[in-house]
Amino acid sequence: MAIQVPTELLDGSVLGLLTQQDHYGYTLTQEVRQLLPISESTLYPVLRRLKKNGWLETYDEPYQGRNRRYYRLTASGRDRLVEIQADWQDFNQAISQLLEGKTDD
């Protein structure tokens, strides 16, 4: 896939994954990378921004002598996800129409 993923859709992808369960950074990256062409270094700034905006919170869990930082969706993160999903529906419909050569004329 050669299309660059817009920031809002990358945010929504992360928030959507976190509705099912908490993840640490590496597993989030691997889940997203299964479907979208992103590098590992791309996701960490996204996670920091989402946390700064209050859409995620973090906690640490010990694992093999080290701590793993887990990300959890907040209530405002769920609200933000609903907004992104609505925006995506509108955007997807508009792009699909344009790619099919259709307009409202």
Chimera marker file (.cmm) of the C-alpha trace (Angstrom):
<marker_set name="trace">
<marker id="1" x="0.000" y="0.000" z="0.000" r="1" g="1" b="0" radius="0.5"/>
<marker id="2" x="1.601" y="3.272" z="-1.104" r="1" g="1" b="0" radius="0.5"/>
<marker id="3" x="-0.974" y="5.638" z="0.405" r="1" g="1" b="0" radius="0.5"/>
<marker id="4" x="0.226" y="7.543" z="3.468" r="1" g="1" b="0" radius="0.5"/>
<marker id="5" x="-2.062" y="7.084" z="6.462" r="1" g="1" b="0" radius="0.5"/>
<marker id="6" x="-3.498" y="10.413" z="7.683" r="1" g="1" b="0" radius="0.5"/>
<marker id="7" x="-2.818" y="11.252" z="11.320" r="1" g="1" b="0" radius="0.5"/>
<marker id="8" x="-6.475" y="11.142" z="12.351" r="1" g="1" b="0" radius="0.5"/>
<marker id="9" x="-6.869" y="7.642" z="10.926" r="1" g="1" b="0" radius="0.5"/>
<marker id="10" x="-3.714" y="6.456" z="12.639" r="1" g="1" b="0" radius="0.5"/>
<marker id="11" x="-5.064" y="7.889" z="15.900" r="1" g="1" b="0" radius="0.5"/>
<marker id="12" x="-8.359" y="6.090" z="15.322" r="1" g="1" b="0" radius="0.5"/>
<marker id="13" x="-6.580" y="2.836" z="14.549" r="1" g="1" b="0" radius="0.5"/>
<marker id="14" x="-4.726" y="2.939" z="17.867" r="1" g="1" b="0" radius="0.5"/>
<marker id="15" x="-7.812" y="3.984" z="19.827" r="1" g="1" b="0" radius="0.5"/>
<marker id="16" x="-9.839" y="1.256" z="18.137" r="1" g="1" b="0" radius="0.5"/>
<marker id="17" x="-7.328" y="-1.449" z="19.052" r="1" g="1" b="0" radius="0.5"/>
<marker id="18" x="-7.398" y="-0.315" z="22.654" r="1" g="1" b="0" radius="0.5"/>
<marker id="19" x="-11.174" y="-0.802" z="22.918" r="1" g="1" b="0" radius="0.5"/>
<marker id="20" x="-10.561" y="-4.555" z="23.078" r="1" g="1" b="0" radius="0.5"/>
<marker id="21" x="-7.678" y="-4.674" z="25.548" r="1" g="1" b="0" radius="0.5"/>
<marker id="22" x="-4.719" y="-2.722" z="26.873" r="1" g="1" b="0" radius="0.5"/>
<marker id="23" x="-1.494" y="-3.041" z="24.887" r="1" g="1" b="0" radius="0.5"/>
<marker id="24" x="2.130" y="-2.103" z="25.326" r="1" g="1" b="0" radius="0.5"/>
<marker id="25" x="3.858" y="-0.148" z="22.577" r="1" g="1" b="0" radius="0.5"/>
<marker id="26" x="5.444" y="-3.021" z="20.718" r="1" g="1" b="0" radius="0.5"/>
<marker id="27" x="2.241" y="-5.069" z="20.445" r="1" g="1" b="0" radius="0.5"/>
<marker id="28" x="0.289" y="-2.007" z="19.312" r="1" g="1" b="0" radius="0.5"/>
<marker id="29" x="2.843" y="-1.406" z="16.591" r="1" g="1" b="0" radius="0.5"/>
<marker id="30" x="2.699" y="-5.025" z="15.446" r="1" g="1" b="0" radius="0.5"/>
<marker id="31" x="-1.116" y="-5.020" z="15.363" r="1" g="1" b="0" radius="0.5"/>
<marker id="32" x="-1.245" y="-1.832" z="13.289" r="1" g="1" b="0" radius="0.5"/>
<marker id="33" x="1.557" y="-3.005" z="10.995" r="1" g="1" b="0" radius="0.5"/>
<marker id="34" x="-0.442" y="-6.113" z="10.079" r="1" g="1" b="0" radius="0.5"/>
<marker id="35" x="-2.786" y="-3.857" z="8.102" r="1" g="1" b="0" radius="0.5"/>
<marker id="36" x="-1.044" y="-0.509" z="7.580" r="1" g="1" b="0" radius="0.5"/>
<marker id="37" x="2.461" y="0.256" z="6.287" r="1" g="1" b="0" radius="0.5"/>
<marker id="38" x="3.984" y="2.110" z="9.251" r="1" g="1" b="0" radius="0.5"/>
<marker id="39" x="7.382" y="1.906" z="10.885" r="1" g="1" b="0" radius="0.5"/>
<marker id="40" x="7.847" y="1.138" z="14.553" r="1" g="1" b="0" radius="0.5"/>
<marker id="41" x="9.182" y="4.653" z="15.104" r="1" g="1" b="0" radius="0.5"/>
<marker id="42" x="5.972" y="6.154" z="13.708" r="1" g="1" b="0" radius="0.5"/>
<marker id="43" x="3.698" y="4.910" z="16.446" r="1" g="1" b="0" radius="0.5"/>
<marker id="44" x="5.500" y="6.126" z="19.567" r="1" g="1" b="0" radius="0.5"/>
<marker id="45" x="4.990" y="9.851" z="18.828" r="1" g="1" b="0" radius="0.5"/>
<marker id="46" x="1.322" y="9.043" z="18.146" r="1" g="1" b="0" radius="0.5"/>
<marker id="47" x="1.041" y="7.338" z="21.544" r="1" g="1" b="0" radius="0.5"/>
<marker id="48" x="2.674" y="10.300" z="23.306" r="1" g="1" b="0" radius="0.5"/>
<marker id="49" x="0.301" y="12.748" z="21.599" r="1" g="1" b="0" radius="0.5"/>
<marker id="50" x="-2.781" y="10.652" z="22.383" r="1" g="1" b="0" radius="0.5"/>
<marker id="51" x="-1.702" y="10.484" z="26.022" r="1" g="1" b="0" radius="0.5"/>
<marker id="52" x="-1.006" y="14.229" z="26.135" r="1" g="1" b="0" radius="0.5"/>
<marker id="53" x="-4.527" y="14.877" z="24.805" r="1" g="1" b="0" radius="0.5"/>
<marker id="54" x="-5.983" y="12.700" z="27.565" r="1" g="1" b="0" radius="0.5"/>
<marker id="55" x="-7.237" y="9.985" z="25.209" r="1" g="1" b="0" radius="0.5"/>
<marker id="56" x="-4.877" y="7.355" z="26.644" r="1" g="1" b="0" radius="0.5"/>
<marker id="57" x="-3.406" y="6.640" z="30.026" r="1" g="1" b="0" radius="0.5"/>
<marker id="58" x="-0.434" y="4.450" z="30.867" r="1" g="1" b="0" radius="0.5"/>
<marker id="59" x="0.611" y="2.050" z="33.571" r="1" g="1" b="0" radius="0.5"/>
<marker id="60" x="3.691" y="-0.130" z="33.983" r="1" g="1" b="0" radius="0.5"/>
<marker id="61" x="3.797" y="-3.892" z="34.553" r="1" g="1" b="0" radius="0.5"/>
<marker id="62" x="6.942" y="-5.876" z="35.369" r="1" g="1" b="0" radius="0.5"/>
<marker id="63" x="8.011" y="-8.365" z="32.700" r="1" g="1" b="0" radius="0.5"/>
<marker id="64" x="11.216" y="-10.436" z="32.879" r="1" g="1" b="0" radius="0.5"/>
<marker id="65" x="12.972" y="-7.953" z="35.150" r="1" g="1" b="0" radius="0.5"/>
<marker id="66" x="11.870" y="-4.882" z="33.182" r="1" g="1" b="0" radius="0.5"/>
<marker id="67" x="8.759" y="-2.755" z="33.064" r="1" g="1" b="0" radius="0.5"/>
<marker id="68" x="6.413" y="-2.691" z="30.112" r="1" g="1" b="0" radius="0.5"/>
<marker id="69" x="4.401" y="0.465" z="29.612" r="1" g="1" b="0" radius="0.5"/>
<marker id="70" x="0.804" y="-0.377" z="28.800" r="1" g="1" b="0" radius="0.5"/>
<marker id="71" x="-1.674" y="1.970" z="27.161" r="1" g="1" b="0" radius="0.5"/>
<marker id="72" x="-5.328" y="2.095" z="28.145" r="1" g="1" b="0" radius="0.5"/>
<marker id="73" x="-8.185" y="3.988" z="26.502" r="1" g="1" b="0" radius="0.5"/>
<marker id="74" x="-9.810" y="6.725" z="28.618" r="1" g="1" b="0" radius="0.5"/>
<marker id="75" x="-13.459" y="7.812" z="28.504" r="1" g="1" b="0" radius="0.5"/>
<marker id="76" x="-12.484" y="10.868" z="26.460" r="1" g="1" b="0" radius="0.5"/>
<marker id="77" x="-10.493" y="8.539" z="24.191" r="1" g="1" b="0" radius="0.5"/>
<marker id="78" x="-13.677" y="6.556" z="23.537" r="1" g="1" b="0" radius="0.5"/>
<marker id="79" x="-15.471" y="9.798" z="22.700" r="1" g="1" b="0" radius="0.5"/>
<marker id="80" x="-12.653" y="10.778" z="20.353" r="1" g="1" b="0" radius="0.5"/>
<marker id="81" x="-12.852" y="7.383" z="18.654" r="1" g="1" b="0" radius="0.5"/>
<marker id="82" x="-16.570" y="7.897" z="17.984" r="1" g="1" b="0" radius="0.5"/>
<marker id="83" x="-15.748" y="11.260" z="16.351" r="1" g="1" b="0" radius="0.5"/>
<marker id="84" x="-13.029" y="9.712" z="14.191" r="1" g="1" b="0" radius="0.5"/>
<marker id="85" x="-15.339" y="6.870" z="13.161" r="1" g="1" b="0" radius="0.5"/>
<marker id="86" x="-17.980" y="9.387" z="12.036" r="1" g="1" b="0" radius="0.5"/>
<marker id="87" x="-15.382" y="11.436" z="10.153" r="1" g="1" b="0" radius="0.5"/>
<marker id="88" x="-14.088" y="8.242" z="8.532" r="1" g="1" b="0" radius="0.5"/>
<marker id="89" x="-17.556" y="7.260" z="7.306" r="1" g="1" b="0" radius="0.5"/>
<marker id="90" x="-18.003" y="10.647" z="5.619" r="1" g="1" b="0" radius="0.5"/>
<marker id="91" x="-14.485" y="10.655" z="4.182" r="1" g="1" b="0" radius="0.5"/>
<marker id="92" x="-14.688" y="7.060" z="2.959" r="1" g="1" b="0" radius="0.5"/>
<marker id="93" x="-18.002" y="7.696" z="1.223" r="1" g="1" b="0" radius="0.5"/>
<marker id="94" x="-16.705" y="10.864" z="-0.479" r="1" g="1" b="0" radius="0.5"/>
<marker id="95" x="-13.492" y="9.227" z="-1.695" r="1" g="1" b="0" radius="0.5"/>
<marker id="96" x="-15.346" y="6.150" z="-2.929" r="1" g="1" b="0" radius="0.5"/>
<marker id="97" x="-17.670" y="8.337" z="-4.976" r="1" g="1" b="0" radius="0.5"/>
<marker id="98" x="-14.771" y="10.292" z="-6.446" r="1" g="1" b="0" radius="0.5"/>
<marker id="99" x="-12.799" y="7.149" z="-7.300" r="1" g="1" b="0" radius="0.5"/>
<marker id="100" x="-15.865" y="5.787" z="-9.080" r="1" g="1" b="0" radius="0.5"/>
<marker id="101" x="-16.190" y="9.025" z="-11.051" r="1" g="1" b="0" radius="0.5"/>
<marker id="102" x="-19.429" y="9.999" z="-9.339" r="1" g="1" b="0" radius="0.5"/>
<marker id="103" x="-20.396" y="13.444" z="-8.088" r="1" g="1" b="0" radius="0.5"/>
<marker id="104" x="-23.624" y="15.008" z="-6.883" r="1" g="1" b="0" radius="0.5"/>
<marker id="105" x="-24.210" y="16.785" z="-10.188" r="1" g="1" b="0" radius="0.5"/>
<link id1="1" id2="2" r="1" g="1" b="0" radius="0.2"/>
<link id1="2" id2="3" r="1" g="1" b="0" radius="0.2"/>
<link id1="3" id2="4" r="1" g="1" b="0" radius="0.2"/>
<link id1="4" id2="5" r="1" g="1" b="0" radius="0.2"/>
<link id1="5" id2="6" r="1" g="1" b="0" radius="0.2"/>
<link id1="6" id2="7" r="1" g="1" b="0" radius="0.2"/>
<link id1="7" id2="8" r="1" g="1" b="0" radius="0.2"/>
<link id1="8" id2="9" r="1" g="1" b="0" radius="0.2"/>
<link id1="9" id2="10" r="1" g="1" b="0" radius="0.2"/>
<link id1="10" id2="11" r="1" g="1" b="0" radius="0.2"/>
<link id1="11" id2="12" r="1" g="1" b="0" radius="0.2"/>
<link id1="12" id2="13" r="1" g="1" b="0" radius="0.2"/>
<link id1="13" id2="14" r="1" g="1" b="0" radius="0.2"/>
<link id1="14" id2="15" r="1" g="1" b="0" radius="0.2"/>
<link id1="15" id2="16" r="1" g="1" b="0" radius="0.2"/>
<link id1="16" id2="17" r="1" g="1" b="0" radius="0.2"/>
<link id1="17" id2="18" r="1" g="1" b="0" radius="0.2"/>
<link id1="18" id2="19" r="1" g="1" b="0" radius="0.2"/>
<link id1="19" id2="20" r="1" g="1" b="0" radius="0.2"/>
<link id1="20" id2="21" r="1" g="1" b="0" radius="0.2"/>
<link id1="21" id2="22" r="1" g="1" b="0" radius="0.2"/>
<link id1="22" id2="23" r="1" g="1" b="0" radius="0.2"/>
<link id1="23" id2="24" r="1" g="1" b="0" radius="0.2"/>
<link id1="24" id2="25" r="1" g="1" b="0" radius="0.2"/>
<link id1="25" id2="26" r="1" g="1" b="0" radius="0.2"/>
<link id1="26" id2="27" r="1" g="1" b="0" radius="0.2"/>
<link id1="27" id2="28" r="1" g="1" b="0" radius="0.2"/>
<link id1="28" id2="29" r="1" g="1" b="0" radius="0.2"/>
<link id1="29" id2="30" r="1" g="1" b="0" radius="0.2"/>
<link id1="30" id2="31" r="1" g="1" b="0" radius="0.2"/>
<link id1="31" id2="32" r="1" g="1" b="0" radius="0.2"/>
<link id1="32" id2="33" r="1" g="1" b="0" radius="0.2"/>
<link id1="33" id2="34" r="1" g="1" b="0" radius="0.2"/>
<link id1="34" id2="35" r="1" g="1" b="0" radius="0.2"/>
<link id1="35" id2="36" r="1" g="1" b="0" radius="0.2"/>
<link id1="36" id2="37" r="1" g="1" b="0" radius="0.2"/>
<link id1="37" id2="38" r="1" g="1" b="0" radius="0.2"/>
<link id1="38" id2="39" r="1" g="1" b="0" radius="0.2"/>
<link id1="39" id2="40" r="1" g="1" b="0" radius="0.2"/>
<link id1="40" id2="41" r="1" g="1" b="0" radius="0.2"/>
<link id1="41" id2="42" r="1" g="1" b="0" radius="0.2"/>
<link id1="42" id2="43" r="1" g="1" b="0" radius="0.2"/>
<link id1="43" id2="44" r="1" g="1" b="0" radius="0.2"/>
<link id1="44" id2="45" r="1" g="1" b="0" radius="0.2"/>
<link id1="45" id2="46" r="1" g="1" b="0" radius="0.2"/>
<link id1="46" id2="47" r="1" g="1" b="0" radius="0.2"/>
<link id1="47" id2="48" r="1" g="1" b="0" radius="0.2"/>
<link id1="48" id2="49" r="1" g="1" b="0" radius="0.2"/>
<link id1="49" id2="50" r="1" g="1" b="0" radius="0.2"/>
<link id1="50" id2="51" r="1" g="1" b="0" radius="0.2"/>
<link id1="51" id2="52" r="1" g="1" b="0" radius="0.2"/>
<link id1="52" id2="53" r="1" g="1" b="0" radius="0.2"/>
<link id1="53" id2="54" r="1" g="1" b="0" radius="0.2"/>
<link id1="54" id2="55" r="1" g="1" b="0" radius="0.2"/>
<link id1="55" id2="56" r="1" g="1" b="0" radius="0.2"/>
<link id1="56" id2="57" r="1" g="1" b="0" radius="0.2"/>
<link id1="57" id2="58" r="1" g="1" b="0" radius="0.2"/>
<link id1="58" id2="59" r="1" g="1" b="0" radius="0.2"/>
<link id1="59" id2="60" r="1" g="1" b="0" radius="0.2"/>
<link id1="60" id2="61" r="1" g="1" b="0" radius="0.2"/>
<link id1="61" id2="62" r="1" g="1" b="0" radius="0.2"/>
<link id1="62" id2="63" r="1" g="1" b="0" radius="0.2"/>
<link id1="63" id2="64" r="1" g="1" b="0" radius="0.2"/>
<link id1="64" id2="65" r="1" g="1" b="0" radius="0.2"/>
<link id1="65" id2="66" r="1" g="1" b="0" radius="0.2"/>
<link id1="66" id2="67" r="1" g="1" b="0" radius="0.2"/>
<link id1="67" id2="68" r="1" g="1" b="0" radius="0.2"/>
<link id1="68" id2="69" r="1" g="1" b="0" radius="0.2"/>
<link id1="69" id2="70" r="1" g="1" b="0" radius="0.2"/>
<link id1="70" id2="71" r="1" g="1" b="0" radius="0.2"/>
<link id1="71" id2="72" r="1" g="1" b="0" radius="0.2"/>
<link id1="72" id2="73" r="1" g="1" b="0" radius="0.2"/>
<link id1="73" id2="74" r="1" g="1" b="0" radius="0.2"/>
<link id1="74" id2="75" r="1" g="1" b="0" radius="0.2"/>
<link id1="75" id2="76" r="1" g="1" b="0" radius="0.2"/>
<link id1="76" id2="77" r="1" g="1" b="0" radius="0.2"/>
<link id1="77" id2="78" r="1" g="1" b="0" radius="0.2"/>
<link id1="78" id2="79" r="1" g="1" b="0" radius="0.2"/>
<link id1="79" id2="80" r="1" g="1" b="0" radius="0.2"/>
<link id1="80" id2="81" r="1" g="1" b="0" radius="0.2"/>
<link id1="81" id2="82" r="1" g="1" b="0" radius="0.2"/>
<link id1="82" id2="83" r="1" g="1" b="0" radius="0.2"/>
<link id1="83" id2="84" r="1" g="1" b="0" radius="0.2"/>
<link id1="84" id2="85" r="1" g="1" b="0" radius="0.2"/>
<link id1="85" id2="86" r="1" g="1" b="0" radius="0.2"/>
<link id1="86" id2="87" r="1" g="1" b="0" radius="0.2"/>
<link id1="87" id2="88" r="1" g="1" b="0" radius="0.2"/>
<link id1="88" id2="89" r="1" g="1" b="0" radius="0.2"/>
<link id1="89" id2="90" r="1" g="1" b="0" radius="0.2"/>
<link id1="90" id2="91" r="1" g="1" b="0" radius="0.2"/>
<link id1="91" id2="92" r="1" g="1" b="0" radius="0.2"/>
<link id1="92" id2="93" r="1" g="1" b="0" radius="0.2"/>
<link id1="93" id2="94" r="1" g="1" b="0" radius="0.2"/>
<link id1="94" id2="95" r="1" g="1" b="0" radius="0.2"/>
<link id1="95" id2="96" r="1" g="1" b="0" radius="0.2"/>
<link id1="96" id2="97" r="1" g="1" b="0" radius="0.2"/>
<link id1="97" id2="98" r="1" g="1" b="0" radius="0.2"/>
<link id1="98" id2="99" r="1" g="1" b="0" radius="0.2"/>
<link id1="99" id2="100" r="1" g="1" b="0" radius="0.2"/>
<link id1="100" id2="101" r="1" g="1" b="0" radius="0.2"/>
<link id1="101" id2="102" r="1" g="1" b="0" radius="0.2"/>
<link id1="102" id2="103" r="1" g="1" b="0" radius="0.2"/>
<link id1="103" id2="104" r="1" g="1" b="0" radius="0.2"/>
<link id1="104" id2="105" r="1" g="1" b="0" radius="0.2"/>
</marker_set>
